[in-house]
């Protein structure tokens, strides 16, 4: 008999970090996902070895520029 398990919010965050890292590094995500170690917590499956995403100065500048761009594109609220 198989037991169903759900991913915890932490595990979902680990998958999202793996995706972000693979996109930034333009690398294959499969080895990272296959390397995940799981434990069962009160909140569901948790990843005990989540990936670490490091931003270099260029990535930080690009990220800040994208935030600045989004702020300039937001429509201004109008009063009724």
C-alpha positions in Angstrom: 0.0 0.0 0.0 1.4 3.4 -0.9 1.2 6.5 1.3 0.5 9.8 -0.3 2.8 12.7 0.6 2.7 16.4 -0.2 5.5 18.8 -0.5 5.9 21.4 2.2 6.1 25.1 1.4 9.9 24.8 2.1 10.2 22.0 -0.5 8.3 24.0 -3.1 10.6 26.9 -2.3 13.6 24.6 -2.9 12.3 23.6 -6.3 11.7 27.3 -7.2 15.3 28.1 -6.1 16.6 25.2 -8.2 14.7 26.6 -11.2 16.0 30.1 -10.6 19.5 28.9 -10.3 19.3 26.8 -13.5 17.9 29.7 -15.4 20.5 32.1 -14.1 23.4 29.7 -14.8 21.7 28.3 -18.0 22.3 24.8 -16.6 20.3 21.6 -16.4 17.9 21.5 -13.4 17.6 17.6 -13.5 20.8 16.8 -11.5 19.8 19.3 -8.8 16.3 17.8 -8.5 17.7 14.3 -8.5 20.1 15.2 -5.8 17.5 16.5 -3.4 17.4 14.7 0.0 13.9 14.6 1.6 12.7 14.1 5.1 9.1 13.9 6.3 8.1 16.9 8.5 4.9 17.9 10.2 4.2 20.1 7.1 5.0 17.5 4.4 8.1 16.5 2.6 11.0 18.9 3.2 14.3 19.2 1.3 17.3 18.9 3.6 19.8 20.1 1.0 18.1 23.0 -0.9 20.2 24.8 -3.5 22.0 28.0 -2.8 21.6 30.8 -5.3 24.4 33.4 -5.3 24.1 36.7 -7.2 27.2 38.3 -8.6 27.3 42.1 -9.0 26.0 42.0 -12.6 23.0 39.8 -11.7 22.2 42.1 -8.8 22.3 45.2 -11.1 20.1 43.4 -13.7 17.7 42.4 -10.9 17.5 46.0 -9.6 17.1 47.4 -13.1 14.1 45.0 -13.6 12.5 46.1 -10.4 13.1 49.8 -11.3 11.5 49.1 -14.7 8.5 47.4 -13.2 7.9 50.4 -10.9 7.9 52.8 -13.9 5.4 50.6 -15.7 2.8 50.4 -12.9 -0.3 52.4 -13.6 -1.0 55.2 -11.3 -4.1 54.8 -9.0 -6.9 57.2 -9.8 -9.3 58.6 -7.3 -13.0 58.0 -7.9 
